[in-house]
Amino acid sequence: MTRRRHWFVWAFVAYAVIIAVVSFALVNLYTASRDRLDQAMGERLLAVAVSLATTTDGDLIQQHSDDNSAQAYLDILEADFIRLSQQQDLAEISVMHPDGTVLFSTDRSLEKGQPNDFWELDPGAVGSALAGVPASTQLYLNQGNYQKSAHAPVSIFDVEFDAEFVVAVITVSGNAKFFDSLAQLKNGALLTGAAVLLILILMGVFLYRINRSFESYQESIHRQENLAAMGRMTAGIAHEIRNPLSIIRGAGQHLQRVLADGGIDDPVADFIPEEVDRLDHILTGYLSFGAQKENPSEPFDLSQCLRRSESMIHAEMQQTGVNVLLPDVMNPVVVLGDPLRLQQVILNLLINARDAMPDGGDIQMNLVCEGSRAVVSIADGGTGLAGIDPSHLFEPFWTNKEKGSGLGLAMSRRIIENMDGSLTLTDRPEGSGALAEINLPVHGEGS
């Protein structure tokens, strides 16, 4: 879990760095392109404005209101400017009076004698032109469109004052279509950034799934190694265990005959060969734990298996101050499987519950039917799982007990799964302690 959390942190940092670098590069690309376009457009517009201002007769413009020939000159000049505006693909060419009113313009929305509101957008460049120095405006947005203009003064020389006076200003504005590439560049940068982000997300999902698959593969290899180790261990000691088991079983059967000959009927003597058989079943289960072998199955009464398991461990539980509580009445519930191996599971869960209550207490066992499933519950009043991941508890050789082997719960789950059931272990929702639940399919008519 810690390794996965570190993987997420480093992946997030790497993604953040990549996104920051890409965003910085795209912003720089857009800014540099915009500035270069602004400069090129400014130089072009300024060159046109200066050229027109140089060839324009300032004296006739100054006399336009009093001299018919001067007015005729303005009409010819306007026609030339209209033709030039169309040839150069310009938005407008206007001749402005120094007071800001229009003398004439190729833009029909600007009528003669009206003030030019566009002058207010960049008073710096206009002021420079009125002072006799050509200048271009900054690139700016107006109603969603980029605009840029250049202003050049039309001057006359006054002999009396021995100075030049500005009698008009020629304003040349660029066509908004010229700046469409800026909008396209901006949209392209946004689309590129979105594409990079999408690719990173898809790559992250892909890498995450690969990482999860790799972890699952490692866990599978780890489980197989544990099973192999368990197989080697049990195979080595199986022969040594079975020999004394055979001797104990023979001694138990001899004791039964001796008691029977003496007229003594002691059910405890019956436990000896039965428990030897159960131990042999357990040993066989351990030997087959790492192999996919089918176990013998038969119908049996689950409620009777629970009562027998409780009776076998009753005295041992009493010695530690633990009471195993069973319902007074349990209806027969028939399941399919190996009763001895299921009894092994019940005993293992009861022992775990007892170990979780060193000061004694009650263990509540119950059996209910939920549709076609039978559910056995074993609830204790101990310390619960104490924050341990339940999946770890069922791993072979994993244990939090000093003297535990880490095989009990792993074997128990395998036995229940071989009966097409499930075994879960959780904290009790209503209070302290743990809750083990065995879920098995009911066989035949059921209860």
C-alpha positions in Angstrom: 0.0 0.0 0.0 2.9 2.4 0.8 4.6 1.6 -2.5 1.4 2.3 -4.4 1.0 5.6 -2.5 4.5 6.6 -3.4 3.8 5.6 -7.0 0.8 8.0 -7.1 2.8 10.8 -5.6 5.7 10.5 -8.1 3.2 10.1 -11.0 1.4 13.2 -9.9 4.6 15.2 -9.6 5.8 14.0 -13.0 2.5 14.9 -14.6 2.5 18.3 -13.0 6.0 19.0 -14.3 5.1 17.9 -17.8 1.9 19.9 -17.9 3.8 23.0 -16.5 6.6 22.6 -19.2 4.1 22.1 -22.0 1.9 25.0 -20.9 5.0 27.3 -20.5 6.2 26.3 -24.0 2.7 26.9 -25.6 2.3 30.3 -23.8 5.8 31.3 -25.0 5.0 30.2 -28.5 1.8 32.2 -28.6 3.4 35.3 -27.0 6.4 35.3 -29.3 4.2 34.8 -32.4 1.8 37.6 -31.3 4.7 40.0 -30.6 6.3 39.2 -34.0 3.1 39.6 -35.8 2.5 42.9 -33.9 5.9 44.2 -34.9 5.6 43.2 -38.6 2.1 44.7 -38.9 3.2 47.9 -37.1 6.1 48.3 -39.5 3.9 47.7 -42.5 1.2 50.1 -41.4 3.7 52.8 -40.4 5.4 52.5 -43.8 2.1 53.0 -45.6 1.1 55.9 -43.4 4.4 57.7 -43.7 4.5 57.2 -47.5 1.0 58.7 -47.8 1.8 61.6 -45.5 4.9 62.4 -47.4 3.1 62.6 -50.8 0.1 64.4 -49.4 -0.1 68.2 -50.0 -0.5 69.8 -46.6 -1.2 73.2 -48.0 -4.2 72.0 -50.0 -5.5 70.1 -47.0 -5.3 73.2 -44.9 -7.2 75.2 -47.5 -9.9 72.5 -48.2 -12.7 74.4 -46.6 -12.1 77.7 -48.5 -10.7 76.6 -51.8 -12.7 74.6 -54.4 -9.4 73.3 -56.0 -8.3 72.1 -52.6 -11.6 70.2 -52.1 -11.2 68.7 -55.5 -7.8 67.5 -54.4 -9.3 65.9 -51.4 -11.8 64.1 -53.6 -9.1 62.7 -55.8 -7.0 61.8 -52.8 -9.9 60.0 -51.2 -10.4 57.9 -54.4 -6.7 57.1 -54.5 -6.8 56.0 -50.8 -9.9 53.8 -51.4 -8.1 52.1 -54.3 -4.9 51.7 -52.2 -6.9 50.4 -49.2 -8.4 47.7 -51.4 -5.1 46.8 -53.0 -3.2 46.6 -49.6 -6.2 44.8 -47.9 -6.4 47.5 -45.2 -9.3 48.1 -42.9 -9.3 51.9 -43.5 -7.3 55.0 -44.4 -8.5 58.1 -42.8 -7.3 61.7 -43.0 -8.0 63.4 -39.6 -8.0 67.0 -38.6 -5.7 67.7 -35.6 -8.9 68.3 -33.5 -9.9 64.7 -34.0 -12.6 65.2 -36.7 -12.7 63.3 -39.9 -11.7 65.0 -43.2 -12.4 61.9 -45.2 -12.1 58.1 -44.7 -12.3 55.0 -46.7 -14.5 53.6 -43.9 -18.0 54.7 -44.8 -19.0 54.5 -41.1 -16.7 57.5 -40.5 -18.4 60.5 -42.0 -16.8 63.9 -42.7 -16.8 66.2 -39.7 -17.5 63.4 -37.1 -15.0 62.6 -34.3 -12.9 59.5 -34.7 -13.6 57.5 -31.5 -10.8 55.0 -32.4 -8.3 57.7 -31.6 -9.2 57.3 -27.9 -8.0 53.7 -27.9 -4.3 54.7 -28.1 -3.8 58.4 -27.3 0.0 57.8 -27.0 0.5 57.1 -30.8 -2.0 59.8 -31.7 -0.3 62.3 -29.5 3.1 61.4 -31.1 1.7 62.0 -34.6 0.2 65.3 -33.6 3.7 66.3 -32.3 5.1 65.5 -35.7 6.5 61.9 -35.0 4.9 58.9 -36.8 3.9 56.1 -34.5 1.9 52.9 -34.4 -0.6 51.7 -31.8 -0.3 48.6 -29.6 -2.1 45.5 -30.7 -5.5 45.5 -28.9 -8.8 43.7 -28.9 -11.9 45.6 -29.8 -15.2 43.8 -29.7 -13.5 40.4 -30.1 -11.3 41.5 -33.0 -7.6 42.4 -33.0 -6.9 45.9 -34.2 -3.8 47.9 -34.9 -3.2 51.4 -36.5 -0.4 53.7 -37.5 -0.5 57.5 -37.5 1.7 59.8 -39.6 1.5 63.6 -39.6 0.9 65.8 -42.6 2.9 69.0 -42.0 3.4 72.4 -43.6 6.3 74.8 -43.2 5.4 78.2 -41.9 8.0 80.7 -43.1 6.7 83.4 -40.8 7.3 81.3 -37.7 10.1 79.3 -39.3 8.5 76.0 -38.1 6.5 73.1 -39.2 2.8 72.7 -38.2 0.8 69.5 -38.4 -2.4 70.2 -40.4 -3.6 66.6 -40.6 -2.9 63.1 -39.5 -3.2 60.0 -41.8 -4.4 56.9 -39.9 -3.9 53.5 -41.5 -5.6 50.5 -39.8 -5.0 46.9 -40.5 -7.7 44.5 -41.6 -9.0 42.3 -38.8 -8.6 39.2 -41.0 -4.9 39.8 -40.9 -5.0 38.8 -37.3 -7.0 35.7 -37.7 -3.8 33.7 -37.5 -3.5 34.9 -33.9 -6.8 33.5 -32.9 -6.0 30.3 -34.8 -2.7 30.1 -33.0 -4.4 30.6 -29.6 -7.0 28.0 -30.3 -4.3 25.6 -31.6 -2.3 26.1 -28.3 -5.4 25.4 -26.3 -6.2 22.3 -28.3 -2.6 21.1 -28.1 -2.6 21.6 -24.3 -5.9 19.7 -24.0 -4.5 16.9 -26.2 -1.4 16.7 -24.1 -3.5 16.5 -21.0 -5.8 13.8 -22.4 -2.8 11.8 -23.5 -1.2 12.1 -20.1 -4.5 11.0 -18.5 -4.8 8.0 -20.8 -1.2 7.1 -20.2 -1.7 7.4 -16.5 -4.7 5.1 -16.6 -2.7 2.7 -18.8 0.3 2.8 -16.4 -2.0 2.4 -13.4 -3.6 -0.7 -14.9 -0.2 -2.1 -15.8 1.0 -1.4 -12.2 -2.1 -3.1 -10.8 -1.7 -6.1 -13.1 2.0 -6.3 -12.1 1.1 -6.2 -8.4 -1.6 -8.9 -8.9 1.0 -11.0 -10.7 3.5 -10.5 -7.9 0.9 -11.4 -5.4 0.0 -14.5 -7.4 3.7 -15.5 -7.6 4.0 -14.9 -3.8 1.0 -17.2 -3.2 2.3 -19.9 -5.4 5.7 -19.7 -3.7 3.9 -20.1 -0.3 1.9 -23.0 -1.5 5.0 -24.6 -2.9 6.8 -24.1 0.4 3.9 -25.5 2.3 3.8 -28.5 -0.1 7.4 -29.2 0.5 7.1 -28.9 4.3 4.0 -31.1 4.6 5.3 -33.7 2.3 8.4 -34.0 4.5 6.5 -34.5 7.7 3.4 -36.4 6.4 5.0 -39.8 6.8 6.3 -39.1 10.3 2.8 -37.9 11.5 0.8 -40.7 9.9 2.8 -43.4 11.6 2.0 -42.3 15.2 -1.6 -41.6 14.1 -2.0 -45.2 13.1 -0.7 -46.3 16.5 -3.0 -43.9 18.4 -6.0 -45.1 16.3 -5.2 -48.7 17.1 -4.8 -47.9 20.8 -8.2 -46.1 20.8 -9.9 -49.1 19.1 -8.3 -51.4 21.7 -9.6 -49.2 24.5 -13.1 -49.3 23.0 -13.0 -53.1 23.0 -11.7 -53.3 26.6 -14.4 -50.9 27.9 -17.1 -52.7 25.9 -15.9 -56.1 27.4 -16.1 -54.5 30.8 -19.6 -53.3 30.2 -18.6 -49.6 30.2 -20.1 -47.3 27.7 -17.9 -44.1 27.6 -18.6 -41.8 24.6 -15.2 -40.1 25.2 -13.5 -43.2 24.0 -15.2 -42.9 20.7 -13.5 -39.5 20.2 -10.1 -41.1 19.9 -10.4 -42.9 16.5 -12.7 -40.2 15.2 -10.2 -37.5 16.0 -7.4 -39.5 14.5 -9.5 -39.8 11.3 -10.1 -36.0 11.5 -6.4 -35.4 11.9 -5.7 -37.6 8.9 -8.2 -35.5 6.9 -6.4 -32.4 8.0 -3.1 -33.8 7.0 -4.5 -34.8 3.6 -5.9 -31.3 3.2 -2.5 -29.7 3.9 -0.9 -32.0 1.4 -3.5 -31.1 -1.3 -3.5 -27.4 -0.4 -1.1 -26.4 -3.1 -2.7 -28.7 -5.7 -6.1 -28.4 -7.4 -7.5 -31.7 -6.2 -11.2 -32.4 -5.8 -12.2 -33.3 -2.2 -14.8 -35.9 -1.4 -18.3 -34.5 -1.0 -21.5 -35.8 0.6 -24.7 -34.3 1.9 -24.7 -33.6 5.7 -26.5 -31.6 8.3 -24.8 -28.3 9.0 -26.5 -27.7 12.3 -25.4 -31.1 13.6 -21.8 -30.3 12.5 -21.9 -27.1 14.5 -23.2 -28.8 17.7 -20.6 -31.6 17.4 -17.8 -29.0 16.9 -19.0 -27.1 20.0 -19.2 -30.3 22.1 -15.6 -31.3 21.1 -14.1 -28.0 22.2 -16.5 -27.3 25.1 -14.2 -28.5 27.9 -11.2 -26.7 26.5 -13.2 -23.5 26.2 -14.5 -23.7 29.8 -10.9 -23.9 31.1 -10.2 -20.5 29.6 -13.4 -18.9 30.8 -15.0 -18.8 27.3 -18.6 -19.9 26.7 -19.7 -20.9 23.2 -23.4 -20.0 22.8 -25.6 -21.9 20.4 -29.3 -21.4 19.7 -31.4 -24.0 21.6 -33.2 -24.9 18.4 -31.6 -25.1 15.0 -33.4 -26.6 12.0 -31.5 -29.1 9.9 -29.7 -27.5 7.0 -28.3 -29.9 4.4 -25.1 -28.8 2.6 -22.8 -30.7 0.3 -19.1 -31.2 1.2 -16.8 -32.9 3.6 -18.2 -32.7 7.2 -14.8 -33.5 8.8 -13.1 -30.7 6.9 -15.9 -28.2 7.7 -15.6 -29.2 11.3 -11.9 -28.4 11.1 -12.9 -24.9 9.8 -15.4 -24.4 12.7 -12.9 -25.5 15.3 -10.2 -23.2 13.8 -12.6 -20.2 13.9 -13.6 -21.0 17.5 -10.0 -21.2 18.6 -9.2 -17.9 16.9 -12.1 -16.3 18.7 -11.0 -17.8 22.0 -7.4 -16.5 21.5 -8.9 -13.0 20.9 -10.4 -13.0 24.4 -7.6 -13.8 26.9 -9.9 -12.7 29.8 -12.7 -14.9 28.7 -16.2 -14.1 27.4 -18.9 -15.3 25.1 -18.7 -16.6 21.6 -22.0 -16.5 19.8 -22.6 -19.1 17.0 -25.7 -18.9 14.8 -27.1 -20.5 11.7 -29.6 -18.9 9.4 -30.9 -19.6 5.9 -31.1 -16.7 3.4 -32.8 -18.0 0.3 -30.8 -20.8 -1.1 -27.7 -20.0 1.1 -26.9 -21.0 4.6 -24.9 -18.5 6.7 -22.9 -19.6 9.8 -21.8 -16.7 12.0 -19.2 -16.8 14.8 -19.0 -13.5 16.8 -16.6 -12.9 19.6 -16.1 -10.0 22.0 -12.3 -9.7 21.6 -10.1 -7.0 20.1 -11.4 -7.3 16.5 -9.1 -7.0 13.5 -7.3 -4.0 15.0 -7.0 -2.3 11.6 -5.5 -5.3 9.8 -6.5 -5.8 6.2 -8.7 -8.9 6.1 -7.1 -10.1 2.9 -3.7 -10.5 4.8 -5.4 -12.7 7.3 -6.1 -15.3 4.7 -2.6 -15.3 3.1 -0.7 -18.5 3.7 2.0 -18.1 6.4 0.9 -14.6 7.4 0.0 -14.3 11.1 0.0 -11.8 13.9 0.3 -14.5 16.5 3.6 -15.3 18.2 3.1 -19.1 17.9 0.8 -19.1 14.8 1.6 -20.9 11.6 -0.4 -18.6 9.4 -2.1 -21.6 7.8 -5.4 -21.9 9.7 -7.4 -19.2 7.9 -5.8 -19.9 4.6 -6.8 -23.6 4.9 -10.3 -22.7 6.1 -11.0 -20.4 3.2 -9.8 -23.0 0.7 -12.0 -25.7 2.3 -15.1 -23.4 2.2 -14.3 -22.3 -1.4 -14.1 -26.0 -2.4 -17.7 -26.3 -1.1 -18.7 -23.4 -3.4 -19.0 -21.1 -0.5 -17.2 -18.1 1.0 -15.5 -17.2 4.3 -15.2 -13.6 5.5 -13.8 -12.0 8.6 -14.7 -8.5 9.6 -15.1 -6.3 12.7 -18.5 -6.5 14.4 -20.6 -3.6 13.3 -22.4 -3.3 16.6 -19.4 -3.2 18.9 -16.0 -4.7 19.8 -14.9 -8.0 18.5 -14.7 -9.9 15.2 -17.3 -11.6 13.1 -16.6 -14.6 10.9 -19.2 -15.7 8.4 -19.4 -18.9 6.4 -21.8 -18.7 3.4 -22.6 -22.1 1.8 -25.2 -23.2 -0.8 -28.1 -25.3 0.6 -28.3 -28.8 -0.9 -31.6 -30.2 -2.0 -34.7 -29.2 0.0 -32.5 -27.4 2.6 -34.0 -26.6 6.0 
